[in-house]
Amino acid sequence: MPDMSAHLALTQLVPFAAEELDKNKVTPGVLGFVVFAVLALAVWALMKSMNRHMNSISFEEPADPAAPTTPEGNPAPAK
């Protein structure tokens, strides 16, 4: 019955692992830092791309031919 001895070994080793773990000193570790760094780089790249796309947009609209104009040809002020 090798399965029973493995189970017995695990049940005896788990309390030792729990004693070594200090719950006040648990940190995210390297994996947490890597995930945070990847997310930060992705946000930076998205903001850079958004800025590039926003700068390429022209917000000037052509004059509406049906809009009323002044005698000089300028658009009439809105009322």
Backbone torsions as a table, in degrees:
resi	resn	phi	psi	omega
1	MET	NA	74.6	179.3
2	PRO	-67.9	-26.9	-179.6
3	ASP	-65.4	-38.4	-179.1
4	MET	-68.0	-37.4	-179.4
5	SER	-71.1	-34.8	177.1
6	ALA	-66.8	-39.7	178.4
7	HIS	-65.9	-41.3	179.2
8	LEU	-64.9	-40.3	178.7
9	ALA	-64.7	-40.9	179.7
10	LEU	-65.4	-41.4	-179.1
11	THR	-67.7	-26.2	178.8
12	GLN	-83.6	-28.1	-177.4
13	LEU	-86.4	-24.4	-177.8
14	VAL	-61.6	-44.0	178.1
15	PRO	-62.1	-33.1	177.8
16	PHE	-65.7	-40.6	179.1
17	ALA	-66.3	-36.4	-179.5
18	ALA	-68.9	-31.9	178.8
19	GLU	-71.2	-33.1	-178.5
20	GLU	-76.7	-23.2	-176.9
21	LEU	-81.9	116.6	176.6
22	ASP	-94.8	111.8	-175.4
23	LYS	-66.5	-16.1	178.4
24	ASN	-84.8	-11.5	-176.7
25	LYS	-118.7	19.5	179.6
26	VAL	-77.5	129.7	-179.8
27	THR	-123.3	163.6	179.0
28	PRO	-66.7	-26.0	176.5
29	GLY	79.5	-166.0	-175.9
30	VAL	-68.7	-40.4	-179.5
31	LEU	-61.5	-41.9	177.6
32	GLY	-62.5	-40.7	178.2
33	PHE	-65.6	-42.6	-179.0
34	VAL	-63.8	-43.4	179.3
35	VAL	-63.3	-44.0	179.1
36	PHE	-62.9	-42.5	-179.7
37	ALA	-64.8	-40.6	178.9
38	VAL	-64.9	-42.4	177.9
39	LEU	-64.2	-40.2	178.8
40	ALA	-64.3	-42.4	178.4
41	LEU	-65.3	-37.7	179.2
42	ALA	-65.9	-41.5	178.0
43	VAL	-64.8	-41.8	178.6
44	TRP	-61.9	-44.1	-179.8
45	ALA	-65.4	-40.4	178.4
46	LEU	-64.9	-40.1	178.9
47	MET	-67.0	-39.2	178.4
48	LYS	-64.0	-42.6	178.4
49	SER	-65.3	-42.2	179.1
50	MET	-62.9	-41.6	179.3
51	ASN	-62.7	-41.4	178.9
52	ARG	-63.9	-42.0	-180.0
53	HIS	-70.3	-38.1	179.7
54	MET	-67.6	-34.8	178.8
55	ASN	-71.1	-22.8	-179.5
56	SER	-85.2	-7.2	-179.0
57	ILE	-85.5	133.9	176.4
58	SER	-99.5	122.4	-177.3
59	PHE	-93.5	1.5	180.0
60	GLU	-76.9	125.1	179.9
61	GLU	-99.1	144.3	175.9
62	PRO	-68.5	154.1	-179.5
63	ALA	-67.3	140.9	178.7
64	ASP	-80.5	119.6	-177.6
65	PRO	-65.3	-22.9	-178.7
66	ALA	-87.8	-4.9	-178.1
67	ALA	-76.0	144.9	178.7
68	PRO	-67.9	144.1	-179.7
69	THR	-125.3	161.8	174.7
70	THR	-83.6	169.6	179.6
71	PRO	-60.6	-25.3	179.1
72	GLU	-79.0	-7.6	179.7
73	GLY	97.7	-0.2	178.7
74	ASN	-82.8	153.8	177.1
75	PRO	-64.2	142.2	179.0
76	ALA	-72.4	144.9	179.3
77	PRO	-66.0	145.1	179.2
78	ALA	-72.1	145.3	179.8
79	LYS	-109.3	NA	NA
